[in-house]
Amino acid sequence: MRDKVEKALEKIRPMLMADGGNVELVDVSPDGVVKLKLTGACGCCPMSQMTLKMGVERILKQEVPEIKEVVSL
């Protein structure tokens, strides 16, 4: 599942990079929880949790239906 998540993140990264940010995959648990770290401008943005849940999580769940939740570290 980790490979699927990485491939899905490659589709998301250009959008984050356009605003000076990025995302790093930390872990994918066997129960479908994806742990990410927002970096660059996204790491300190007050809207980062909304970006994570409304953007990144939504797209990841579409691409990899086995994902249950996306959390930020």
CHARMM internal coordinates of N, CA and C (Angstrom, degrees):
IC EDIT
DIST 1 N 1 CA 1.4508
DIST 1 CA 1 C 1.5330
ANGL 1 N 1 CA 1 C 110.18
DIST 1 C 2 N 1.3196
ANGL 1 CA 1 C 2 N 117.66
DIHE 1 N 1 CA 1 C 2 N -30.56
DIST 2 N 2 CA 1.4679
ANGL 1 C 2 N 2 CA 121.14
DIHE 1 CA 1 C 2 N 2 CA -179.58
DIST 2 CA 2 C 1.5333
ANGL 2 N 2 CA 2 C 111.26
DIHE 1 C 2 N 2 CA 2 C -57.67
DIST 2 C 3 N 1.3306
ANGL 2 CA 2 C 3 N 117.12
DIHE 2 N 2 CA 2 C 3 N -40.91
DIST 3 N 3 CA 1.4638
ANGL 2 C 3 N 3 CA 120.43
DIHE 2 CA 2 C 3 N 3 CA 179.45
DIST 3 CA 3 C 1.5354
ANGL 3 N 3 CA 3 C 111.27
DIHE 2 C 3 N 3 CA 3 C -63.45
DIST 3 C 4 N 1.3331
ANGL 3 CA 3 C 4 N 116.17
DIHE 3 N 3 CA 3 C 4 N -40.50
DIST 4 N 4 CA 1.4618
ANGL 3 C 4 N 4 CA 120.34
DIHE 3 CA 3 C 4 N 4 CA 178.69
DIST 4 CA 4 C 1.5271
ANGL 4 N 4 CA 4 C 110.68
DIHE 3 C 4 N 4 CA 4 C -62.82
DIST 4 C 5 N 1.3337
ANGL 4 CA 4 C 5 N 116.04
DIHE 4 N 4 CA 4 C 5 N -40.98
DIST 5 N 5 CA 1.4613
ANGL 4 C 5 N 5 CA 120.66
DIHE 4 CA 4 C 5 N 5 CA -179.97
DIST 5 CA 5 C 1.5276
ANGL 5 N 5 CA 5 C 109.96
DIHE 4 C 5 N 5 CA 5 C -65.32
DIST 5 C 6 N 1.3318
ANGL 5 CA 5 C 6 N 117.11
DIHE 5 N 5 CA 5 C 6 N -43.61
DIST 6 N 6 CA 1.4732
ANGL 5 C 6 N 6 CA 120.85
DIHE 5 CA 5 C 6 N 6 CA 178.63
DIST 6 CA 6 C 1.5251
ANGL 6 N 6 CA 6 C 110.71
DIHE 5 C 6 N 6 CA 6 C -59.55
DIST 6 C 7 N 1.3319
ANGL 6 CA 6 C 7 N 117.28
DIHE 6 N 6 CA 6 C 7 N -43.05
DIST 7 N 7 CA 1.4659
ANGL 6 C 7 N 7 CA 120.92
DIHE 6 CA 6 C 7 N 7 CA 179.46
DIST 7 CA 7 C 1.5241
ANGL 7 N 7 CA 7 C 110.97
DIHE 6 C 7 N 7 CA 7 C -63.88
DIST 7 C 8 N 1.3208
ANGL 7 CA 7 C 8 N 116.91
DIHE 7 N 7 CA 7 C 8 N -39.97
DIST 8 N 8 CA 1.4685
ANGL 7 C 8 N 8 CA 120.56
DIHE 7 CA 7 C 8 N 8 CA 177.95
DIST 8 CA 8 C 1.5271
ANGL 8 N 8 CA 8 C 110.69
DIHE 7 C 8 N 8 CA 8 C -66.94
DIST 8 C 9 N 1.3221
ANGL 8 CA 8 C 9 N 117.06
DIHE 8 N 8 CA 8 C 9 N -38.22
DIST 9 N 9 CA 1.4679
ANGL 8 C 9 N 9 CA 120.24
DIHE 8 CA 8 C 9 N 9 CA 178.83
DIST 9 CA 9 C 1.5249
ANGL 9 N 9 CA 9 C 111.57
DIHE 8 C 9 N 9 CA 9 C -64.43
DIST 9 C 10 N 1.3286
ANGL 9 CA 9 C 10 N 117.00
DIHE 9 N 9 CA 9 C 10 N -31.47
DIST 10 N 10 CA 1.4654
ANGL 9 C 10 N 10 CA 120.41
DIHE 9 CA 9 C 10 N 10 CA 177.61
DIST 10 CA 10 C 1.5349
ANGL 10 N 10 CA 10 C 111.39
DIHE 9 C 10 N 10 CA 10 C -61.69
DIST 10 C 11 N 1.3153
ANGL 10 CA 10 C 11 N 116.99
DIHE 10 N 10 CA 10 C 11 N -27.69
DIST 11 N 11 CA 1.4682
ANGL 10 C 11 N 11 CA 120.99
DIHE 10 CA 10 C 11 N 11 CA 177.32
DIST 11 CA 11 C 1.5287
ANGL 11 N 11 CA 11 C 111.14
DIHE 10 C 11 N 11 CA 11 C -77.83
DIST 11 C 12 N 1.3232
ANGL 11 CA 11 C 12 N 116.48
DIHE 11 N 11 CA 11 C 12 N -27.99
DIST 12 N 12 CA 1.4656
ANGL 11 C 12 N 12 CA 122.54
DIHE 11 CA 11 C 12 N 12 CA -176.59
DIST 12 CA 12 C 1.5309
ANGL 12 N 12 CA 12 C 111.51
DIHE 11 C 12 N 12 CA 12 C -85.58
DIST 12 C 13 N 1.3161
ANGL 12 CA 12 C 13 N 116.67
DIHE 12 N 12 CA 12 C 13 N -35.10
DIST 13 N 13 CA 1.4668
ANGL 12 C 13 N 13 CA 120.94
DIHE 12 CA 12 C 13 N 13 CA -173.44
DIST 13 CA 13 C 1.5285
ANGL 13 N 13 CA 13 C 115.17
DIHE 12 C 13 N 13 CA 13 C -53.21
DIST 13 C 14 N 1.3373
ANGL 13 CA 13 C 14 N 119.60
DIHE 13 N 13 CA 13 C 14 N -42.83
DIST 14 N 14 CA 1.4726
ANGL 13 C 14 N 14 CA 117.89
DIHE 13 CA 13 C 14 N 14 CA -179.50
DIST 14 CA 14 C 1.5331
ANGL 14 N 14 CA 14 C 113.68
DIHE 13 C 14 N 14 CA 14 C -57.22
DIST 14 C 15 N 1.3296
ANGL 14 CA 14 C 15 N 117.23
DIHE 14 N 14 CA 14 C 15 N -35.46
DIST 15 N 15 CA 1.4655
ANGL 14 C 15 N 15 CA 120.90
DIHE 14 CA 14 C 15 N 15 CA 178.28
DIST 15 CA 15 C 1.5325
ANGL 15 N 15 CA 15 C 110.88
DIHE 14 C 15 N 15 CA 15 C -66.65
DIST 15 C 16 N 1.3292
ANGL 15 CA 15 C 16 N 116.07
DIHE 15 N 15 CA 15 C 16 N -42.03
DIST 16 N 16 CA 1.4596
ANGL 15 C 16 N 16 CA 119.96
DIHE 15 CA 15 C 16 N 16 CA 179.31
DIST 16 CA 16 C 1.5263
ANGL 16 N 16 CA 16 C 110.87
DIHE 15 C 16 N 16 CA 16 C -69.48
DIST 16 C 17 N 1.3280
ANGL 16 CA 16 C 17 N 116.54
DIHE 16 N 16 CA 16 C 17 N -40.63
DIST 17 N 17 CA 1.4625
ANGL 16 C 17 N 17 CA 121.25
DIHE 16 CA 16 C 17 N 17 CA -179.21
DIST 17 CA 17 C 1.5247
ANGL 17 N 17 CA 17 C 111.69
DIHE 16 C 17 N 17 CA 17 C -65.08
DIST 17 C 18 N 1.3207
ANGL 17 CA 17 C 18 N 117.20
DIHE 17 N 17 CA 17 C 18 N -29.44
DIST 18 N 18 CA 1.4629
ANGL 17 C 18 N 18 CA 121.03
DIHE 17 CA 17 C 18 N 18 CA 178.34
DIST 18 CA 18 C 1.5285
ANGL 18 N 18 CA 18 C 111.18
DIHE 17 C 18 N 18 CA 18 C -61.43
DIST 18 C 19 N 1.3284
ANGL 18 CA 18 C 19 N 116.44
DIHE 18 N 18 CA 18 C 19 N -26.34
DIST 19 N 19 CA 1.4685
ANGL 18 C 19 N 19 CA 121.47
DIHE 18 CA 18 C 19 N 19 CA 178.53
DIST 19 CA 19 C 1.5217
ANGL 19 N 19 CA 19 C 112.26
DIHE 18 C 19 N 19 CA 19 C -104.68
DIST 19 C 20 N 1.3329
ANGL 19 CA 19 C 20 N 117.11
DIHE 19 N 19 CA 19 C 20 N 13.31
DIST 20 N 20 CA 1.4644
ANGL 19 C 20 N 20 CA 120.68
DIHE 19 CA 19 C 20 N 20 CA 176.58
DIST 20 CA 20 C 1.5098
ANGL 20 N 20 CA 20 C 114.72
DIHE 19 C 20 N 20 CA 20 C 85.77
DIST 20 C 21 N 1.3138
ANGL 20 CA 20 C 21 N 117.68
DIHE 20 N 20 CA 20 C 21 N 15.18
DIST 21 N 21 CA 1.4657
ANGL 20 C 21 N 21 CA 120.72
DIHE 20 CA 20 C 21 N 21 CA -178.69
DIST 21 CA 21 C 1.5148
ANGL 21 N 21 CA 21 C 112.19
DIHE 20 C 21 N 21 CA 21 C -118.26
DIST 21 C 22 N 1.3171
ANGL 21 CA 21 C 22 N 114.86
DIHE 21 N 21 CA 21 C 22 N -174.61
DIST 22 N 22 CA 1.4575
ANGL 21 C 22 N 22 CA 121.94
DIHE 21 CA 21 C 22 N 22 CA 177.50
DIST 22 CA 22 C 1.5185
ANGL 22 N 22 CA 22 C 107.68
DIHE 21 C 22 N 22 CA 22 C -164.83
DIST 22 C 23 N 1.3138
ANGL 22 CA 22 C 23 N 115.93
DIHE 22 N 22 CA 22 C 23 N 176.51
DIST 23 N 23 CA 1.4627
ANGL 22 C 23 N 23 CA 121.49
DIHE 22 CA 22 C 23 N 23 CA 178.67
DIST 23 CA 23 C 1.5226
ANGL 23 N 23 CA 23 C 108.01
DIHE 22 C 23 N 23 CA 23 C -137.72
DIST 23 C 24 N 1.3204
ANGL 23 CA 23 C 24 N 115.27
DIHE 23 N 23 CA 23 C 24 N 140.55
DIST 24 N 24 CA 1.4669
ANGL 23 C 24 N 24 CA 122.02
DIHE 23 CA 23 C 24 N 24 CA -179.58
DIST 24 CA 24 C 1.5259
ANGL 24 N 24 CA 24 C 108.61
DIHE 23 C 24 N 24 CA 24 C -121.38
DIST 24 C 25 N 1.3221
ANGL 24 CA 24 C 25 N 116.49
DIHE 24 N 24 CA 24 C 25 N 129.44
DIST 25 N 25 CA 1.4622
ANGL 24 C 25 N 25 CA 121.05
DIHE 24 CA 24 C 25 N 25 CA 177.97
DIST 25 CA 25 C 1.5210
ANGL 25 N 25 CA 25 C 108.47
DIHE 24 C 25 N 25 CA 25 C -80.58
DIST 25 C 26 N 1.3310
ANGL 25 CA 25 C 26 N 116.24
DIHE 25 N 25 CA 25 C 26 N 121.13
DIST 26 N 26 CA 1.4572
ANGL 25 C 26 N 26 CA 121.70
DIHE 25 CA 25 C 26 N 26 CA -179.78
DIST 26 CA 26 C 1.5207
ANGL 26 N 26 CA 26 C 110.90
DIHE 25 C 26 N 26 CA 26 C -94.99
DIST 26 C 27 N 1.3457
ANGL 26 CA 26 C 27 N 116.66
DIHE 26 N 26 CA 26 C 27 N -47.71
DIST 27 N 27 CA 1.4588
ANGL 26 C 27 N 27 CA 119.51
DIHE 26 CA 26 C 27 N 27 CA -175.96
DIST 27 CA 27 C 1.5271
ANGL 27 N 27 CA 27 C 110.26
DIHE 26 C 27 N 27 CA 27 C -161.57
DIST 27 C 28 N 1.3112
ANGL 27 CA 27 C 28 N 115.03
DIHE 27 N 27 CA 27 C 28 N 153.44
DIST 28 N 28 CA 1.4645
ANGL 27 C 28 N 28 CA 122.48
DIHE 27 CA 27 C 28 N 28 CA 170.84
DIST 28 CA 28 C 1.5233
ANGL 28 N 28 CA 28 C 105.51
DIHE 27 C 28 N 28 CA 28 C -128.65
DIST 28 C 29 N 1.3224
ANGL 28 CA 28 C 29 N 116.22
DIHE 28 N 28 CA 28 C 29 N 114.91
DIST 29 N 29 CA 1.4640
ANGL 28 C 29 N 29 CA 119.72
DIHE 28 CA 28 C 29 N 29 CA -177.90
DIST 29 CA 29 C 1.5245
ANGL 29 N 29 CA 29 C 110.32
DIHE 28 C 29 N 29 CA 29 C -82.05
DIST 29 C 30 N 1.3256
ANGL 29 CA 29 C 30 N 117.74
DIHE 29 N 29 CA 29 C 30 N 157.92
DIST 30 N 30 CA 1.4673
ANGL 29 C 30 N 30 CA 121.44
DIHE 29 CA 29 C 30 N 30 CA 179.39
DIST 30 CA 30 C 1.5313
ANGL 30 N 30 CA 30 C 113.12
DIHE 29 C 30 N 30 CA 30 C -60.79
DIST 30 C 31 N 1.3536
ANGL 30 CA 30 C 31 N 116.98
DIHE 30 N 30 CA 30 C 31 N -24.36
DIST 31 N 31 CA 1.4663
ANGL 30 C 31 N 31 CA 119.79
DIHE 30 CA 30 C 31 N 31 CA -179.48
DIST 31 CA 31 C 1.5298
ANGL 31 N 31 CA 31 C 112.95
DIHE 30 C 31 N 31 CA 31 C -90.00
DIST 31 C 32 N 1.3497
ANGL 31 CA 31 C 32 N 118.10
DIHE 31 N 31 CA 31 C 32 N 10.70
DIST 32 N 32 CA 1.4569
ANGL 31 C 32 N 32 CA 121.32
DIHE 31 CA 31 C 32 N 32 CA 172.58
DIST 32 CA 32 C 1.5182
ANGL 32 N 32 CA 32 C 116.59
DIHE 31 C 32 N 32 CA 32 C 90.14
DIST 32 C 33 N 1.3361
ANGL 32 CA 32 C 33 N 117.49
DIHE 32 N 32 CA 32 C 33 N 18.84
DIST 33 N 33 CA 1.4668
ANGL 32 C 33 N 33 CA 120.95
DIHE 32 CA 32 C 33 N 33 CA 176.53
DIST 33 CA 33 C 1.5238
ANGL 33 N 33 CA 33 C 108.41
DIHE 32 C 33 N 33 CA 33 C -97.50
DIST 33 C 34 N 1.3309
ANGL 33 CA 33 C 34 N 115.43
DIHE 33 N 33 CA 33 C 34 N 123.35
DIST 34 N 34 CA 1.4618
ANGL 33 C 34 N 34 CA 121.60
DIHE 33 CA 33 C 34 N 34 CA -179.58
DIST 34 CA 34 C 1.5198
ANGL 34 N 34 CA 34 C 108.14
DIHE 33 C 34 N 34 CA 34 C -101.89
DIST 34 C 35 N 1.3320
ANGL 34 CA 34 C 35 N 116.29
DIHE 34 N 34 CA 34 C 35 N 127.44
DIST 35 N 35 CA 1.4630
ANGL 34 C 35 N 35 CA 121.46
DIHE 34 CA 34 C 35 N 35 CA 178.39
DIST 35 CA 35 C 1.5190
ANGL 35 N 35 CA 35 C 108.43
DIHE 34 C 35 N 35 CA 35 C -106.82
DIST 35 C 36 N 1.3264
ANGL 35 CA 35 C 36 N 114.56
DIHE 35 N 35 CA 35 C 36 N 124.06
DIST 36 N 36 CA 1.4546
ANGL 35 C 36 N 36 CA 121.30
DIHE 35 CA 35 C 36 N 36 CA -177.82
DIST 36 CA 36 C 1.5201
ANGL 36 N 36 CA 36 C 110.46
DIHE 35 C 36 N 36 CA 36 C -123.99
DIST 36 C 37 N 1.3262
ANGL 36 CA 36 C 37 N 114.52
DIHE 36 N 36 CA 36 C 37 N 158.38
DIST 37 N 37 CA 1.4565
ANGL 36 C 37 N 37 CA 120.76
DIHE 36 CA 36 C 37 N 37 CA 172.77
DIST 37 CA 37 C 1.5193
ANGL 37 N 37 CA 37 C 107.13
DIHE 36 C 37 N 37 CA 37 C -125.35
DIST 37 C 38 N 1.3201
ANGL 37 CA 37 C 38 N 115.77
DIHE 37 N 37 CA 37 C 38 N 119.51
DIST 38 N 38 CA 1.4530
ANGL 37 C 38 N 38 CA 120.65
DIHE 37 CA 37 C 38 N 38 CA 175.53
DIST 38 CA 38 C 1.5184
ANGL 38 N 38 CA 38 C 107.81
DIHE 37 C 38 N 38 CA 38 C -80.82
DIST 38 C 39 N 1.3246
ANGL 38 CA 38 C 39 N 116.69
DIHE 38 N 38 CA 38 C 39 N 132.72
DIST 39 N 39 CA 1.4601
ANGL 38 C 39 N 39 CA 120.82
DIHE 38 CA 38 C 39 N 39 CA -175.89
DIST 39 CA 39 C 1.5274
ANGL 39 N 39 CA 39 C 110.30
DIHE 38 C 39 N 39 CA 39 C -124.51
DIST 39 C 40 N 1.3258
ANGL 39 CA 39 C 40 N 115.23
DIHE 39 N 39 CA 39 C 40 N 173.95
DIST 40 N 40 CA 1.4592
ANGL 39 C 40 N 40 CA 120.58
DIHE 39 CA 39 C 40 N 40 CA -179.09
DIST 40 CA 40 C 1.5180
ANGL 40 N 40 CA 40 C 110.28
DIHE 39 C 40 N 40 CA 40 C 65.25
DIST 40 C 41 N 1.3184
ANGL 40 CA 40 C 41 N 115.97
DIHE 40 N 40 CA 40 C 41 N -142.56
DIST 41 N 41 CA 1.4620
ANGL 40 C 41 N 41 CA 121.01
DIHE 40 CA 40 C 41 N 41 CA -179.32
DIST 41 CA 41 C 1.5314
ANGL 41 N 41 CA 41 C 111.60
DIHE 40 C 41 N 41 CA 41 C -61.46
DIST 41 C 42 N 1.3218
ANGL 41 CA 41 C 42 N 117.31
DIHE 41 N 41 CA 41 C 42 N -29.40
DIST 42 N 42 CA 1.4753
ANGL 41 C 42 N 42 CA 120.79
DIHE 41 CA 41 C 42 N 42 CA -179.86
DIST 42 CA 42 C 1.5277
ANGL 42 N 42 CA 42 C 111.66
DIHE 41 C 42 N 42 CA 42 C -68.99
DIST 42 C 43 N 1.3171
ANGL 42 CA 42 C 43 N 117.34
DIHE 42 N 42 CA 42 C 43 N -28.33
DIST 43 N 43 CA 1.4606
ANGL 42 C 43 N 43 CA 121.08
DIHE 42 CA 42 C 43 N 43 CA -177.12
DIST 43 CA 43 C 1.5148
ANGL 43 N 43 CA 43 C 113.67
DIHE 42 C 43 N 43 CA 43 C -65.23
DIST 43 C 44 N 1.3276
ANGL 43 CA 43 C 44 N 116.93
DIHE 43 N 43 CA 43 C 44 N -28.63
DIST 44 N 44 CA 1.4670
ANGL 43 C 44 N 44 CA 120.03
DIHE 43 CA 43 C 44 N 44 CA -176.54
DIST 44 CA 44 C 1.5252
ANGL 44 N 44 CA 44 C 112.97
DIHE 43 C 44 N 44 CA 44 C -117.77
DIST 44 C 45 N 1.3089
ANGL 44 CA 44 C 45 N 116.74
DIHE 44 N 44 CA 44 C 45 N 7.59
DIST 45 N 45 CA 1.4646
ANGL 44 C 45 N 45 CA 121.19
DIHE 44 CA 44 C 45 N 45 CA -178.61
DIST 45 CA 45 C 1.5276
ANGL 45 N 45 CA 45 C 110.35
DIHE 44 C 45 N 45 CA 45 C -75.99
DIST 45 C 46 N 1.3384
ANGL 45 CA 45 C 46 N 117.55
DIHE 45 N 45 CA 45 C 46 N 134.97
DIST 46 N 46 CA 1.4685
ANGL 45 C 46 N 46 CA 119.38
DIHE 45 CA 45 C 46 N 46 CA 178.74
DIST 46 CA 46 C 1.5332
ANGL 46 N 46 CA 46 C 113.14
DIHE 45 C 46 N 46 CA 46 C -65.88
DIST 46 C 47 N 1.3243
ANGL 46 CA 46 C 47 N 117.54
DIHE 46 N 46 CA 46 C 47 N -16.97
DIST 47 N 47 CA 1.4667
ANGL 46 C 47 N 47 CA 121.21
DIHE 46 CA 46 C 47 N 47 CA 179.48
DIST 47 CA 47 C 1.5277
ANGL 47 N 47 CA 47 C 112.21
DIHE 46 C 47 N 47 CA 47 C -95.88
DIST 47 C 48 N 1.3124
ANGL 47 CA 47 C 48 N 117.82
DIHE 47 N 47 CA 47 C 48 N 8.67
DIST 48 N 48 CA 1.4663
ANGL 47 C 48 N 48 CA 120.78
DIHE 47 CA 47 C 48 N 48 CA -173.56
DIST 48 CA 48 C 1.5287
ANGL 48 N 48 CA 48 C 113.37
DIHE 47 C 48 N 48 CA 48 C -61.03
DIST 48 C 49 N 1.3269
ANGL 48 CA 48 C 49 N 118.49
DIHE 48 N 48 CA 48 C 49 N -36.65
DIST 49 N 49 CA 1.4672
ANGL 48 C 49 N 49 CA 119.68
DIHE 48 CA 48 C 49 N 49 CA 179.78
DIST 49 CA 49 C 1.5244
ANGL 49 N 49 CA 49 C 110.90
DIHE 48 C 49 N 49 CA 49 C -67.94
DIST 49 C 50 N 1.3248
ANGL 49 CA 49 C 50 N 116.95
DIHE 49 N 49 CA 49 C 50 N -35.40
DIST 50 N 50 CA 1.4594
ANGL 49 C 50 N 50 CA 119.50
DIHE 49 CA 49 C 50 N 50 CA 176.67
DIST 50 CA 50 C 1.5285
ANGL 50 N 50 CA 50 C 110.04
DIHE 49 C 50 N 50 CA 50 C -68.32
DIST 50 C 51 N 1.3273
ANGL 50 CA 50 C 51 N 116.40
DIHE 50 N 50 CA 50 C 51 N -42.10
DIST 51 N 51 CA 1.4692
ANGL 50 C 51 N 51 CA 120.50
DIHE 50 CA 50 C 51 N 51 CA 176.70
DIST 51 CA 51 C 1.5170
ANGL 51 N 51 CA 51 C 109.83
DIHE 50 C 51 N 51 CA 51 C -58.73
DIST 51 C 52 N 1.3184
ANGL 51 CA 51 C 52 N 115.99
DIHE 51 N 51 CA 51 C 52 N -43.26
DIST 52 N 52 CA 1.4601
ANGL 51 C 52 N 52 CA 120.94
DIHE 51 CA 51 C 52 N 52 CA -178.21
DIST 52 CA 52 C 1.5268
ANGL 52 N 52 CA 52 C 111.24
DIHE 51 C 52 N 52 CA 52 C -63.50
DIST 52 C 53 N 1.3103
ANGL 52 CA 52 C 53 N 117.36
DIHE 52 N 52 CA 52 C 53 N -50.39
DIST 53 N 53 CA 1.4661
ANGL 52 C 53 N 53 CA 121.01
DIHE 52 CA 52 C 53 N 53 CA -174.77
DIST 53 CA 53 C 1.5290
ANGL 53 N 53 CA 53 C 112.92
DIHE 52 C 53 N 53 CA 53 C -78.25
DIST 53 C 54 N 1.3135
ANGL 53 CA 53 C 54 N 117.10
DIHE 53 N 53 CA 53 C 54 N -47.00
DIST 54 N 54 CA 1.4668
ANGL 53 C 54 N 54 CA 120.68
DIHE 53 CA 53 C 54 N 54 CA -174.27
DIST 54 CA 54 C 1.5281
ANGL 54 N 54 CA 54 C 112.76
DIHE 53 C 54 N 54 CA 54 C -82.00
DIST 54 C 55 N 1.3113
ANGL 54 CA 54 C 55 N 116.85
DIHE 54 N 54 CA 54 C 55 N -24.79
DIST 55 N 55 CA 1.4616
ANGL 54 C 55 N 55 CA 120.42
DIHE 54 CA 54 C 55 N 55 CA -178.08
DIST 55 CA 55 C 1.5137
ANGL 55 N 55 CA 55 C 112.89
DIHE 54 C 55 N 55 CA 55 C -106.68
DIST 55 C 56 N 1.3239
ANGL 55 CA 55 C 56 N 114.82
DIHE 55 N 55 CA 55 C 56 N -69.80
DIST 56 N 56 CA 1.4666
ANGL 55 C 56 N 56 CA 120.48
DIHE 55 CA 55 C 56 N 56 CA -173.36
DIST 56 CA 56 C 1.5329
ANGL 56 N 56 CA 56 C 111.12
DIHE 55 C 56 N 56 CA 56 C -62.69
DIST 56 C 57 N 1.3251
ANGL 56 CA 56 C 57 N 117.87
DIHE 56 N 56 CA 56 C 57 N -50.55
DIST 57 N 57 CA 1.4693
ANGL 56 C 57 N 57 CA 120.59
DIHE 56 CA 56 C 57 N 57 CA -177.83
DIST 57 CA 57 C 1.5288
ANGL 57 N 57 CA 57 C 111.02
DIHE 56 C 57 N 57 CA 57 C -61.35
DIST 57 C 58 N 1.3149
ANGL 57 CA 57 C 58 N 117.32
DIHE 57 N 57 CA 57 C 58 N -43.15
DIST 58 N 58 CA 1.4662
ANGL 57 C 58 N 58 CA 121.45
DIHE 57 CA 57 C 58 N 58 CA -178.80
DIST 58 CA 58 C 1.5322
ANGL 58 N 58 CA 58 C 110.80
DIHE 57 C 58 N 58 CA 58 C -60.37
DIST 58 C 59 N 1.3250
ANGL 58 CA 58 C 59 N 116.42
DIHE 58 N 58 CA 58 C 59 N -46.51
DIST 59 N 59 CA 1.4636
ANGL 58 C 59 N 59 CA 120.39
DIHE 58 CA 58 C 59 N 59 CA -179.19
DIST 59 CA 59 C 1.5228
ANGL 59 N 59 CA 59 C 110.96
DIHE 58 C 59 N 59 CA 59 C -68.07
DIST 59 C 60 N 1.3270
ANGL 59 CA 59 C 60 N 117.17
DIHE 59 N 59 CA 59 C 60 N -42.66
DIST 60 N 60 CA 1.4706
ANGL 59 C 60 N 60 CA 119.94
DIHE 59 CA 59 C 60 N 60 CA 179.53
DIST 60 CA 60 C 1.5294
ANGL 60 N 60 CA 60 C 111.20
DIHE 59 C 60 N 60 CA 60 C -61.21
DIST 60 C 61 N 1.3248
ANGL 60 CA 60 C 61 N 117.04
DIHE 60 N 60 CA 60 C 61 N -41.77
DIST 61 N 61 CA 1.4702
ANGL 60 C 61 N 61 CA 120.15
DIHE 60 CA 60 C 61 N 61 CA 179.73
DIST 61 CA 61 C 1.5296
ANGL 61 N 61 CA 61 C 111.69
DIHE 60 C 61 N 61 CA 61 C -66.39
DIST 61 C 62 N 1.3357
ANGL 61 CA 61 C 62 N 117.24
DIHE 61 N 61 CA 61 C 62 N -32.35
DIST 62 N 62 CA 1.4633
ANGL 61 C 62 N 62 CA 120.13
DIHE 61 CA 61 C 62 N 62 CA 176.01
DIST 62 CA 62 C 1.5207
ANGL 62 N 62 CA 62 C 110.55
DIHE 61 C 62 N 62 CA 62 C -67.86
DIST 62 C 63 N 1.3238
ANGL 62 CA 62 C 63 N 116.22
DIHE 62 N 62 CA 62 C 63 N -42.37
DIST 63 N 63 CA 1.4692
ANGL 62 C 63 N 63 CA 122.16
DIHE 62 CA 62 C 63 N 63 CA -176.61
DIST 63 CA 63 C 1.5240
ANGL 63 N 63 CA 63 C 112.27
DIHE 62 C 63 N 63 CA 63 C -76.75
DIST 63 C 64 N 1.3421
ANGL 63 CA 63 C 64 N 116.20
DIHE 63 N 63 CA 63 C 64 N -36.97
DIST 64 N 64 CA 1.4699
ANGL 63 C 64 N 64 CA 121.78
DIHE 63 CA 63 C 64 N 64 CA -176.50
DIST 64 CA 64 C 1.5355
ANGL 64 N 64 CA 64 C 107.66
DIHE 63 C 64 N 64 CA 64 C -130.46
DIST 64 C 65 N 1.3321
ANGL 64 CA 64 C 65 N 117.51
DIHE 64 N 64 CA 64 C 65 N 88.17
DIST 65 N 65 CA 1.4748
ANGL 64 C 65 N 65 CA 121.09
DIHE 64 CA 64 C 65 N 65 CA -174.99
DIST 65 CA 65 C 1.5328
ANGL 65 N 65 CA 65 C 114.83
DIHE 64 C 65 N 65 CA 65 C -60.00
DIST 65 C 66 N 1.3310
ANGL 65 CA 65 C 66 N 117.96
DIHE 65 N 65 CA 65 C 66 N -18.37
DIST 66 N 66 CA 1.4720
ANGL 65 C 66 N 66 CA 120.58
DIHE 65 CA 65 C 66 N 66 CA -179.67
DIST 66 CA 66 C 1.5309
ANGL 66 N 66 CA 66 C 112.51
DIHE 65 C 66 N 66 CA 66 C -70.44
DIST 66 C 67 N 1.3151
ANGL 66 CA 66 C 67 N 117.65
DIHE 66 N 66 CA 66 C 67 N -14.31
DIST 67 N 67 CA 1.4688
ANGL 66 C 67 N 67 CA 121.74
DIHE 66 CA 66 C 67 N 67 CA -178.33
DIST 67 CA 67 C 1.5282
ANGL 67 N 67 CA 67 C 109.11
DIHE 66 C 67 N 67 CA 67 C -71.64
DIST 67 C 68 N 1.3204
ANGL 67 CA 67 C 68 N 115.03
DIHE 67 N 67 CA 67 C 68 N 131.91
DIST 68 N 68 CA 1.4614
ANGL 67 C 68 N 68 CA 121.78
DIHE 67 CA 67 C 68 N 68 CA 178.96
DIST 68 CA 68 C 1.5215
ANGL 68 N 68 CA 68 C 110.87
DIHE 67 C 68 N 68 CA 68 C -97.80
DIST 68 C 69 N 1.3471
ANGL 68 CA 68 C 69 N 116.98
DIHE 68 N 68 CA 68 C 69 N -37.74
DIST 69 N 69 CA 1.4612
ANGL 68 C 69 N 69 CA 120.85
DIHE 68 CA 68 C 69 N 69 CA -174.83
DIST 69 CA 69 C 1.5224
ANGL 69 N 69 CA 69 C 109.28
DIHE 68 C 69 N 69 CA 69 C -158.09
DIST 69 C 70 N 1.3411
ANGL 69 CA 69 C 70 N 115.54
DIHE 69 N 69 CA 69 C 70 N 151.82
DIST 70 N 70 CA 1.4529
ANGL 69 C 70 N 70 CA 122.34
DIHE 69 CA 69 C 70 N 70 CA 174.08
DIST 70 CA 70 C 1.5259
ANGL 70 N 70 CA 70 C 106.83
DIHE 69 C 70 N 70 CA 70 C -120.38
DIST 70 C 71 N 1.3311
ANGL 70 CA 70 C 71 N 116.25
DIHE 70 N 70 CA 70 C 71 N 127.79
DIST 71 N 71 CA 1.4690
ANGL 70 C 71 N 71 CA 120.59
DIHE 70 CA 70 C 71 N 71 CA 179.41
DIST 71 CA 71 C 1.5203
ANGL 71 N 71 CA 71 C 109.51
DIHE 70 C 71 N 71 CA 71 C -124.31
DIST 71 C 72 N 1.3193
ANGL 71 CA 71 C 72 N 114.74
DIHE 71 N 71 CA 71 C 72 N 153.36
DIST 72 N 72 CA 1.4507
ANGL 71 C 72 N 72 CA 122.08
DIHE 71 CA 71 C 72 N 72 CA 179.88
DIST 72 CA 72 C 1.5221
ANGL 72 N 72 CA 72 C 109.98
DIHE 71 C 72 N 72 CA 72 C -104.48
DIST 72 C 73 N 1.3220
ANGL 72 CA 72 C 73 N 115.42
DIHE 72 N 72 CA 72 C 73 N 140.75
DIST 73 N 73 CA 1.4675
ANGL 72 C 73 N 73 CA 119.72
DIHE 72 CA 72 C 73 N 73 CA 176.38
DIST 73 CA 73 C 1.4966
ANGL 73 N 73 CA 73 C 110.48
DIHE 72 C 73 N 73 CA 73 C -101.59
END
COOR INIT
IC SEED 1 N 1 CA 1 C
IC BUILD
